Amino acid sequence: MFTSPIPNRKFKLLYVNCRTCYPFFVGGDGLMKHFTLEGMSKLFGWDCLSIGTISSPNFPKPLEYLMFILNQQSIKYRYSPESSPITLQYKAGSYDSILIDYDRLLEHLPSIVSAFEPDVIITD
């Protein structure tokens, strides 16, 4: 079993991609991302974080639509337009998700990684 190299701390897994996160993408890669994070969180007690984007050039989704879907599924969220770069935060099952404006993801990813301090980073 994997344990964090830092004593008395949960193992941390960060999963980053340039699409909206579960529950918005439920195709192959979106579901695999969700099942991986949910599994590691529930089975091993890892602290998991999913980073995605509000929209991408190929799949634009207005922010209002994303909030509507979260409300429909009774998922509590925090919308923080003033706290750039994080725009929308919510819990997707047993792990946290953060959606950032697509054009600003790479600019702010280093500070998010530094704040979360993951043991492993997965991208796709």
PyMOL commands that set and color helices and strands:
alter all, ss='L'
color gray80, all
select helices_A, chain A and resi 28-44+63-72+102-116
alter helices_A, ss='H'
color red, helices_A
select strands_A, chain A and resi 12-16+47-53+77-79+86-92+95-100+120-123
alter strands_A, ss='S'
color yellow, strands_A
deselect
rebuild
show_as cartoon
